[in-house]
């Protein structure tokens, strides 16, 4: 029997779990979906989970850790884990975990994240430390993986102070220059086994209600009741980028990996995403990094044009994770990929 048959792949039933679990099954693993009660149906309907464990809240994960460890499971993280538990609790996780848990702290705090990206040589939007300095359109973002919830635009200090009142409980935020251009989310995979960077695909986010407001003319918007734009992500749109951008995009990913090794032992490996704006001047301005699988990979359950070029078979990011684990088991190198 193949060695990987002794292991199972587990993840939280949310975010990108469908492709993670399907990819694991495609690579021959048994799978476990850990779901909040009432959220099990997709994983039954699409037949991607061999076992479903239900919990009442995400903190119960810590109570069932030993149970999952006994099943010889490897846990695949995604944004829901980080958003609902926080970095401190994730770092204390005992279940074998794919990726480097140490890197999460550099992603979760936008100020630390910015230093990382800047030292990687990427072009970033300006950050305003003091609302008094706002002299252009800005977007105010709150820390953590919250799918854009609560973000708002401001045009000056007065506008900022008025809008921040409705977020009195949020202490950690960043005031970032609002760059005009096309939002582009770049999906990478870096193998710590082969030291090779891969382009997995690209997406745009469909956000409510800012994208639907864009379909209403300025004249008609004036006639509507007052509606503040919001940036809650409701879906993902696949994109094929202009080919001449690819050399820069590959170099950007490589530089982020090199710099990550300087900030924490082992650095970043596995899937990650650079969230960028492509401007009319063909600049690529990066405003954020996600140091794990992102939901923008979900349109590519059967692979993207880029993974087809490399693999000539269906290869989602979820399946690519499972294949990396499978290879590591075969080569007795699990220590290189588990954080």
C-alpha positions in Angstrom: 0.0 0.0 0.0 1.2 3.5 -0.9 2.6 5.3 2.2 0.3 8.3 1.9 -2.8 6.0 2.4 -1.8 6.0 6.1 -2.5 9.7 6.3 -5.7 11.8 6.1 -6.2 15.4 5.0 -8.3 17.6 7.3 -9.6 21.2 7.0 -12.3 23.5 8.2 -15.5 23.3 6.2 -15.4 26.8 4.8 -13.6 29.2 2.4 -11.7 26.8 0.0 -12.5 23.5 1.7 -14.3 22.0 -1.4 -11.2 22.2 -3.6 -8.8 21.2 -0.8 -10.8 18.1 0.0 -11.4 17.2 -3.7 -7.7 17.7 -4.4 -6.8 15.5 -1.6 -9.1 12.7 -2.8 -7.8 13.1 -6.3 -4.3 12.4 -4.8 -5.6 9.3 -3.0 -6.0 10.7 0.6 -9.0 10.1 2.9 -10.5 13.4 3.9 -12.0 15.0 7.0 -14.2 18.2 7.0 -14.5 19.9 10.4 -17.8 21.9 10.2 -19.8 24.2 12.4 -23.2 22.6 13.0 -25.5 23.5 10.1 -22.7 23.9 7.6 -22.2 20.3 6.7 -24.4 20.0 3.6 -22.0 21.2 0.8 -19.4 18.6 1.9 -22.1 15.8 1.8 -23.6 17.1 -1.4 -20.3 17.3 -3.4 -19.0 14.0 -1.8 -15.6 15.4 -0.9 -15.4 14.4 2.7 -15.0 10.9 3.9 -15.7 12.0 7.4 -17.5 15.1 8.8 -16.8 16.2 12.3 -19.3 18.9 13.6 -18.4 21.5 16.2 -20.4 24.3 17.9 -17.7 26.9 17.6 -14.2 27.1 16.2 -12.6 27.1 19.7 -13.8 23.5 20.0 -11.0 22.6 17.5 -8.7 22.6 20.5 -10.8 20.1 22.4 -10.7 17.6 19.5 -7.1 18.0 18.5 -6.0 14.7 20.0 -8.9 12.9 18.2 -7.7 14.3 14.9 -4.1 13.5 15.6 -5.0 9.9 16.3 -6.5 9.8 12.8 -3.0 10.6 11.5 -4.4 13.8 9.8 -2.5 16.7 8.3 -4.4 20.0 8.6 -4.6 22.4 5.7 -5.2 26.0 6.9 -7.2 28.7 5.1 -8.5 32.2 6.0 -11.4 31.0 8.1 -9.0 29.4 10.6 -7.1 32.7 11.0 -10.1 35.0 11.0 -12.0 33.1 13.7 -9.2 31.9 15.9 -6.5 34.5 15.6 -2.8 34.1 15.1 -1.9 33.2 18.8 -4.3 30.2 18.9 -3.3 29.0 15.5 0.4 29.1 16.5 -0.4 26.9 19.5 -2.1 24.2 17.2 -0.8 20.7 17.9 -2.3 19.0 14.8 0.4 18.5 12.0 -0.1 21.6 9.9 0.8 22.3 6.3 2.8 25.5 6.0 4.9 27.7 8.2 2.7 28.9 11.2 5.4 31.5 12.0 4.7 33.5 8.9 1.1 34.2 9.9 2.1 36.9 12.3 3.7 38.8 9.5 0.5 38.6 7.4 -1.9 39.5 10.2 -0.4 42.8 11.1 -0.6 45.1 8.1 2.4 47.3 9.4 4.7 44.3 9.7 3.4 42.9 6.4 4.2 46.2 4.7 7.9 46.1 5.8 8.1 42.6 4.4 6.7 43.6 1.0 8.8 46.7 0.8 12.0 44.9 1.5 11.0 42.5 -1.2 11.2 45.4 -3.7 7.5 45.7 -4.4 5.7 48.9 -5.2 3.2 49.7 -2.5 0.4 52.3 -2.0 1.2 55.1 0.4 0.2 54.7 4.1 -1.1 57.7 6.1 -0.1 57.4 9.8 -2.1 60.5 10.8 -5.6 61.3 9.4 -4.5 64.9 9.2 -2.2 64.0 6.4 -4.9 62.6 4.1 -4.7 64.6 0.9 -6.2 62.1 -1.6 -8.7 59.2 -1.7 -7.8 56.5 0.9 -9.3 53.1 1.9 -9.4 52.2 5.6 -8.7 48.5 6.2 -9.0 46.6 9.4 -6.4 43.9 10.4 -7.1 40.2 9.9 -8.7 38.0 7.3 -12.2 39.4 7.3 -13.1 39.3 3.6 -13.2 43.1 3.2 -15.8 43.6 6.0 -15.9 47.1 7.3 -13.5 48.7 4.8 -14.5 52.2 3.8 -13.3 55.1 1.6 -12.4 58.6 2.9 -11.4 61.7 1.0 -10.0 63.8 3.9 -9.6 64.0 7.7 -13.1 65.1 8.3 -14.6 62.4 6.2 -12.4 59.8 7.9 -13.4 60.9 11.4 -17.1 60.8 10.5 -16.9 57.3 9.1 -14.6 55.7 11.7 -17.3 56.5 14.4 -19.3 53.4 13.3 -16.2 51.2 13.9 -15.5 52.2 17.5 -14.7 48.7 18.5 -12.0 48.3 15.8 -8.6 49.5 17.2 -6.3 48.1 14.5 -6.6 49.6 11.1 -4.5 51.1 8.3 -5.2 54.2 6.2 -4.0 53.3 2.7 -3.9 55.3 -0.5 -6.7 54.3 -2.9 -5.0 53.4 -6.1 -7.0 53.6 -9.3 -6.6 50.5 -11.6 -7.7 46.9 -12.0 -7.6 44.8 -8.8 -5.6 41.6 -9.5 -5.0 38.7 -7.1 -2.0 36.6 -8.0 -2.0 33.0 -6.9 1.4 31.4 -6.3 2.6 28.1 -5.0 6.2 27.6 -3.7 7.5 24.1 -3.1 10.0 23.8 -0.2 10.8 20.3 -1.6 12.0 21.5 -5.1 12.5 25.2 -4.4 10.4 26.1 -7.4 7.8 28.8 -7.7 4.6 28.2 -9.6 1.9 30.5 -11.0 -1.4 28.9 -10.1 -3.8 31.6 -11.6 -5.4 35.0 -11.2 -8.7 36.4 -10.0 -10.7 39.5 -9.4 -13.1 39.8 -6.4 -16.7 40.6 -6.7 -17.5 42.9 -3.8 -20.8 44.0 -2.3 -22.0 46.6 -2.7 -19.2 48.6 -4.4 -19.3 46.5 -7.6 -23.1 46.7 -8.0 -22.9 50.5 -7.4 -20.6 50.7 -10.3 -23.4 49.6 -12.6 -25.5 52.7 -11.6 -24.8 56.0 -13.3 -23.7 59.0 -11.1 -27.0 60.7 -12.0 -29.1 57.8 -10.8 -26.9 57.3 -7.7 -27.8 60.9 -6.7 -31.5 59.8 -6.7 -30.9 56.8 -4.5 -31.1 56.9 -0.7 -27.7 57.4 0.9 -25.7 54.2 0.4 -22.2 53.8 1.7 -20.0 51.5 -0.5 -18.9 48.3 1.2 -16.2 45.8 0.2 -17.4 42.5 1.5 -16.2 39.8 -0.9 -19.1 37.7 -2.3 -17.4 35.8 -5.1 -14.4 35.4 -7.4 -14.0 36.0 -11.1 -11.2 34.1 -13.0 -8.8 36.2 -15.0 -6.1 35.5 -17.6 -3.5 38.2 -17.4 -1.7 39.9 -20.3 1.4 37.7 -20.9 3.9 40.6 -20.9 3.2 41.0 -17.1 4.3 37.5 -16.3 8.1 38.0 -16.0 7.6 40.8 -13.4 5.0 38.7 -11.6 7.3 35.7 -11.4 10.1 37.9 -10.1 7.9 39.5 -7.5 6.9 36.1 -6.1 10.5 35.0 -5.9 11.6 38.1 -4.1 8.8 37.7 -1.5 10.0 34.1 -0.8 13.7 35.2 -0.5 12.7 38.0 2.0 10.5 35.6 4.0 13.5 33.5 4.9 15.1 36.6 6.4 12.1 37.3 8.7 11.4 33.8 10.0 13.1 30.4 9.9 12.1 28.5 6.8 10.2 31.4 5.4 7.1 31.1 3.3 6.1 27.9 1.5 3.0 26.4 -0.1 0.2 28.6 -1.6 0.2 32.4 -1.2 -1.3 35.4 -2.9 -0.2 38.9 -3.7 -3.1 41.3 -3.9 -2.4 44.0 -6.3 -3.6 46.9 -8.5 -2.5 47.1 -12.1 -2.5 50.8 -13.0 -3.0 52.5 -16.4 0.7 53.1 -16.4 1.2 49.3 -16.2 2.6 49.5 -12.7 1.9 46.6 -10.3 1.1 48.1 -6.9 0.9 45.4 -4.2 -1.3 46.2 -1.2 -1.4 42.9 0.7 -0.2 39.3 0.9 -2.1 36.2 2.0 0.3 33.6 3.2 -2.0 30.6 2.6 -4.6 29.4 0.0 -7.0 32.1 -1.0 -10.7 31.8 -2.1 -9.7 33.3 -5.5 -8.4 29.9 -6.4 -11.9 28.4 -6.1 -12.9 28.9 -9.8 -10.0 26.6 -10.7 -11.1 23.3 -9.3 -10.1 21.7 -12.6 -7.0 23.9 -12.8 -6.3 27.3 -14.5 -4.7 27.9 -17.9 -1.4 28.2 -16.1 -1.6 24.9 -14.3 -2.7 23.2 -17.5 0.4 24.6 -19.2 2.6 23.1 -16.5 0.9 19.9 -15.6 -1.3 19.0 -18.6 -3.8 17.5 -16.1 -6.4 19.0 -13.7 -4.4 20.8 -10.9 -6.2 23.0 -8.4 -4.3 24.7 -5.6 -6.0 22.2 -3.3 -4.7 19.3 -5.3 -1.2 20.9 -5.6 -1.0 21.0 -1.7 -2.1 17.4 -1.5 0.5 16.4 -4.1 3.3 18.2 -2.2 2.3 16.3 0.9 2.2 13.0 -1.0 5.7 13.5 -2.4 7.0 14.5 1.1 5.6 11.3 2.6 7.1 9.2 -0.2 10.5 10.9 0.2 10.3 10.9 4.1 10.5 14.8 4.1 7.3 15.7 6.0 9.5 17.8 8.4 10.2 20.2 5.5 6.6 21.0 4.8 4.9 20.8 8.2 5.0 24.0 10.4 
